C-alpha cells in the first residue's frame, strides 16, 4: 500500500485530457493554469486541444504537480466553526 495515498482514488483530471476538457470540469481551472504560468498572457496562450501533458512538456511544468493542484479544486471546502 502506498503511504498516505489511495491508489484507486478517482481522479477528475489526467495528463492525456485536453485543456478544453479540463476547463469544463471546474470554473477555477483557468486560475490554476495561470498560476503555473500556462496561457496567462497573449504571447504564451495554450491551445484548448492540446493535452495537459503536452502543455506541461512545452512549458517545463511538472505534470504531476499540476494534476495534483487541479485535483485539489475538487476537494470539499472545509466548513467554518460558525456554519452549522
Secondary structure as UniProt FT lines:
FT   TURN            3..4
FT   TURN            7..8
FT   TURN            15..16
FT   HELIX           19..25
FT   TURN            27..28
FT   HELIX           29..35
FT   TURN            36..37
FT   HELIX           42..44
FT   TURN            48..49
FT   HELIX           52..59
FT   HELIX           63..72
FT   TURN            73..74
FT   TURN            81..82
//
